[in-house]
């Protein structure tokens, strides 16, 4: 009987072990068997003594599961960074925060127009392949968690690419753009950072040079933008500023930016005009929602003698993490200027909505819906309300390769001539790819 019970128990234990291997691991203290193992005691008298019954002890409570400790995410290093670190000097520089990497982005767009998709930006060349960006990034990063004086900086260059047609600041590498060349170069960013740990709450970074705007959600950098195409709101507002700004982390939840620059998309030249840029951002450390309000403010008017437009921008961005995989973003701006040729006062404004869903850690599905009103047609060349809907995915089969197909539909309700080669609407389909190096 004991043998049968033992075999039965062994089978149960094996089955339990197999089931446990399929379930999350929970450690338990060792349990005594419910069957006793005491030997039979026979007294010296001929009458046999009754067999003692083994009383099983109560199972021990399971031990508390050890808390999971998240390992820091390993940073991907690509071929240029690896070559950089192949020498002792490069390893030392990398250990001090230096990074160097780049990428190549290309795309092919087809659509309902014959040659151009303008005023839709960046992937405007219809039925043509575009080498959008050969991008080089050099950075000396700053760790603001270290309460010590630090120096850093960044340089970003397009070497070359079709995207340069939209990005140059006046007074810097605009010759090819003026000649209408398809491919060119642009020094998109070049600035230095000084981190002052004892200035303003949790520290302030002083940034000087030419730097990316804090207005709008989208960016020029292909690896950081959700789509190959760009929104009207992003395209027809600033890309960069040249000047000085202070980025202050007030506390764990609030930060602010204050700066003086030479104008929107303006480098050192005869058209410089003092412009204030600022931002107030609320981003709780463990929260799901962030809100940022940013501005670019100057004397908003078109300078006829210098043929340059100065305009004000007021931007509001909201991001909300609906679930661990689903994120919503709203980006709204209002911009205006005065004294424009043939129009006088001009304003343009819009709202862009994004839904980003991480299907897996390698695949993201996304939707962008935009309404953009160019009331006088000053920014796009055709007045009226533009509505646009874009759907796309980003697939990353490996860390160094992004595949980014998208489809997009645009409609203009206010222009009799039609902004899309005489039509009111435009359909485009794009396949894009980025190779990181």
N, C-alpha and C positions, 0 to 999 in steps of 0.2 A: 504494500500500500504506500509506504514511504517512497519507494522507487517511482511509482506511478505519479505520486504527487510532485516529486522532484522534477520528473520529466515535464510534467504539465507546467510547473513553475518556470522551468528553464525556457519553455516555448513562450510563455507570457513575457518573460523578461526580454527575450530576443525581439519579440514583436514590439514591446515598448521601446526598446533601444532604437529600433528602426524608425518608429514613429517620432521618437525624440530627435533623431537626426534630421527629419524633415521639418521640424518645428524650430522656432527660435530657441537658442541654448539658454537654459535656466539651470543654475547649479543648485543641487540639493545635497544635504548632509547624508551620509550613508545610513540606510535603514536596516534594522535587524529583520531576519526572515520571520514570518508569522508562524513557522513550524519549528517546535522545540527540537533540540539536539541532545537532551539529557539521556544518559545511559539507563537501562532498566536496572533497578535495584532488587535483587532476590535475597530475602532473609534466609537464615540457616534452617528455619522450620520448614517442613514440607509444604505448608500452605503458601501459595504464591502471593506476594504483595500486589496491591492494585498498581497499575501503571500510572506514574505521575503525568499530569497534563501540563504541557508547556504553555505558559501564558505569554502571548506576544506583547511586546512593548509598543506603545503608541508611536506612530511614525514621527520623526523629527520635522519641525517646520522647515520649509525651504529657506535656504540662505538668501539674503537680499542680493538682487542682481547688481553687479557693479555698474556704476553710472558710465554711460558711453562718453568717451572723450574724442571729440572731432579732431582729426589730424589736420594740420594746415594744408590747404590745397597746394599741390605742387605746381610751381610756375612752369609753363611751357617755354622751352628755349628752342629757338630755331637756328638755322645754319649760320646766320651772321653772328649771332650772340655766341654760339659755340666756337666759331673761329676766333672771335674776340677773346674768349676765355682760354684759348689754347696756349697762350703764353703766360708766364708768371706775372708780367705787368698787367695783362688783361684780367687775370684772376683777381689781382689786387684792386683794380679799378671797379670790377664787378662787385667785389665785396664792399666797396664804398658807395654802392648805389648806381653805378653807371650801367646803362642798357643801350644796346643798338640792335635794331631789327627793322624789317620793312616788309612790303608786300606788293604784289602786282595784281591789279584788278582789271578784268576785261568783261565786255558784254556785247550782246547782239540784240537789237530791238527791231521788231517789225510792227507795222501799224496801218491805220486806215488813211494816213497821208502818204504822199509820194517820197518826200525827201526829208522833211523836218517835223519834229514834234513840238517845237517851241510854240508857246512859252513854257511847256513842261521842261524842267531843267535836268541837266546832267546826262540822261540817256535820250537826247533829242535827235540823234542821227538815225533816221529810219532806214532799215534794210542795209545797214552797214555795221561792220565790227568796229568797236571802239576800245582802245587800250586806255581805260579811264584814268588809272593811277599806277605809276611806279613810285612808290612812297618810301622814303627813308626817314626813320625816326631815331634820334639820339637824345638820351635823357640822363640826367643826374637827379635821381629821385630824392625826396625829403621825407623823413619819417617823423610826422608831427607828434607821435607818441613819446618821442625822446625829447625831454625838456632841456634842449641845448641849442645853441646857435648853429645853424646849418646853412650851407650854400648848395644850390641846385640850379637846374635849368633844362630847357628843351629846345630842340631844333627839328622842324618838320619840313620836308621838301618833296615836291612832285617833280620827278626826274625821268621822263616827261610824262604827259598824259593829256587826254582831251578835257578833263575836268578843270584844267588850269584856266580855260576860257572864262570860267565863272568866278574864280577865287582871287585873282591878283588885287592888291590894294594900289590905289593911285600913287604913282611915284616910285614903284618898285617892280621891275621886270614886266612891264606892260607893253614892250615893243612888239612882241609876236602877236599879242592879243589885238593891238591896234592894226596890224597888217592882216588880221583875219586868219592866221595860221591855225590849223587844226590841232597840232601838237606843240606844247611848250612846257616851260618850267615855271615853278612858283616857289618862293621861300614862304611857305604858309605861316610858320611860326618860328620865332627866334627870340627867346627871352631868358632872363636869369631870375632866380628866386633866392630870397634871403628869409630864413625862418627865424623869427624873434619870439622865443618861448614865453617871455615875461610881458609881452605887450598884448593887452586886450583879452581877458578871460583865459582861454586855453592856448593862446598864442596867435601870432599874426604872420602871414607870409607876404612879403613885399615882392611884387612881380614887376619887372621893367623890360620893355621891348615890344615885340609884335606878338600878340597872343589871340587865341580862339575866343570868340564872344561867349558870354554866359547866357545870352538870349536864345530862345528857341530850344526845342528838344533835340532836333536832328543835328548832325555834324557833317563835315566834309569827309573825314576819315572813313574809308570804306569798311574797315573791320568793325567799326563802332556804330554804323548806321543800319537801321533795320531793313532798308530797301536799297536797290540800285538807284531808282528814281528818288527825287526829293519832293517835299511838299512846296506849294507856292509860298506858304508862310515863311519857310526857311530860306528859299531862294531870293525872295524880294525884301529881305531884311539883312542886317550886317552878318558878315562872316568873321572878320577880325577887327581888332583895335590896336593902335600903336600908342604907347604911353606908359603910365604907371598905375597900378592898382594895389590895394591892400585887402587881403583875404583874411578875415578874422573869425576864428571859432570862438563864439561868445561863451557857449557852454556845450554840453553834450547834445542839445537839441537845436540850438540856433547858431547860424553863421551869417556873416554879411560881407559884402564887397563894396568898396568905395574906390573910385579911380578918376583920373583925368587923362583923356586921350586926345588925339589929333582929329577925331572925326570917325565916322563909320567907313571902314574899308579905305582908309587913307594913311599913307606913309608920309615921310618928310618931303614936303614940296610947298609950292606957293599957295596951296588950297587948305593949309592946316587951319583948324578952328578949334578952340578949347571946347571939349565935350565931356560932360559928367557921365560916368557909368556906375551903376549900383545894383545891388541885389540883396534881398533879405530872404533867408531860407530857413524853413522849419523842417527838420528831419530827425524825429525821435530815434534814438539809438536802436531801440528794439521795436519800433513801430512799423506799421504797414503802409503809412501814408506820408508823403512829403509834399510840401507846397513851397514855391519860390516865386517871388515877384521881383522883376528886374526892369531896369530902365536904361535908356541912352538919351541924354537931354542936352540940347544946345540951342542956338538961335536957328530955328528950322526955316530955311529958305534956300531957294536956288540962286547961286551966284552966277550971273550971266557972264561976267568978265572972266571968271575962272572955269566956267562950264562944269560946275560941281554942285551936287545936291547935298544939303545938310538937312537931316530929318530927325525927328524924335520917335522913340519906340517905347511902348509900355507892354511888358510881357508877363503873363501869368502861366505857370506850369504846375500841374498836379499829377502825381503818380500814386497809384494805389495797388497794393498786392492783394488781389481778391483771394487767391489760394496760393499754395506753394508753387503752382505751375502757371497760374493765370495772372497777368498784370494789365492794368488799364492806365493809360496816360492821356491827359488833356493838355493841349498847348494852345494858348490864345494870345494874340497880339493886336495892338492898334498902333498905327504909324501915320505921321502927317508931316507935311511941309508946306511952304508958301512960295509965291512968286515963280511958279513953274511956267515955262514958255507956252503960251496959248491956253493955259488952264488957270493959272493963279494958284488958289488953294487946291491941294491934292491930299487924299487920304486913302489908306488901304488897310484892311483888317480881316481877321479870319480866326477860325477854330479848327484844330486838327485833333481827331480822336484815334487812339491806337489800342488794339487788343493784341497782346503777345502771349502765346500759349506754348509752353515747353512740352512737346509731345514726349520726347525722351531727352537725355542729356546731349544728344547729337542732332536733334531735329526740333526746330521751332516753327510754328505756324503763326501767321500774323495778318492783321487787317488794319488798314488805315482809311479813314473817311474824313474828308476835308470840305469845308466851305470857306472860300476866300473871295472877298469883294474888293475889286479894284475900281472904285467908283468913277474916277475920271479916266481910267485907262493909262495912267501915268507910268506904272511899273511894268505892266505886261504888254502894253501897246493896244489892248482892246478892253474897253470898259465893261463892267458888269460882274455878276456873281459867277464865280467858277465853283463847280462842285466836282469832286474827284473821289473815286473809290479804288483802292488797291488791295489785292490779295497776293501774298507771297509766302515762301518758306525759305528758311536757311538750314541747309543740311551740312553737317560737319563730319564726314566719314573719318577724318583724321584731324588732329589739331592744326595742321598746316594747310588744309583745303576747305574752302567754303563754296558751296553751290547754292545760287540764289535766283531761282526763277520767280517771276511775278507777272501778273496781268493787271491792267489799269484802264479805267474808263473816266474821261473828263468831259464836262459839258459847260458851256458858257451861255447864260440866259440873257445877256444884255447887249451883245454886239450884233448889229445887223449884218456886218460883213463876215463875221465868223473868224475867230483867232487861229483856227487850225487849217491853214491853206484855204480859207474861204468857207470852212465848215464850222458849225457850232460845237460839234463833238469830235472826240478822238478816242480810238481804241488802240492800245499798245500791248504787246507781249514781249517780255525780256527774259533772256537767260544770261545770268552773270556768274562769274566765278572769281574767287580770290585765292591766290597762292601766297602763303606767308613764308618769309625767308629771313 
